[in-house]
């Protein structure tokens, strides 16, 4: 069972984009990707909303997320969110081992 969390960071005057750029340039995002249990940590920007950045953050299980949330890394992330005055909304998805209908998937 994998857990994916979509975090939407919203700011003003390009703040969300600058936040994501600093997460990448500072090495913070790379450090999170290297954490035990992290499967994906990627930023995306909606074409119709330049003030929002989407983070897709996937983990192998809840224990991995809990360890991440308990790590010192969270202070770094919180400080950057405050620096850029960002607000967030969150969606959470749990995957399970199920057969997908490959006839609808173009590979």
C-alpha positions, 0 to 999 in steps of 0.5 A: 500500500502506497500513500500519495499526498497532493499538497497545493501551495498557494501564494502571491506574486510568484511566491509558491514558485519561488518556494519550490525553486528554493526547495530544489536549489537548497537540496531540501527536496533531494534530501526528502527524496533520499529519506527511507520510504519516499517514492516520489517528491515532485513539484508541478505548476497548473497552467491556469493558476500561476500562483499555485504549485502542486507537490506530489509526495508519495511514500511506501507506508504511513510509518514512512510519512510519520518518520518524515514528519518527525524529522528535523526536515519539517522545521526547514519546510515550515520555515520556507512556507512561512518565508513565502507566506504560503497557504496549503490544501491537501488531498490524500490517496491510498493505493492498493494492489489492483489490476488496472484496465490496461486497455485504457492506458497508452504506454 
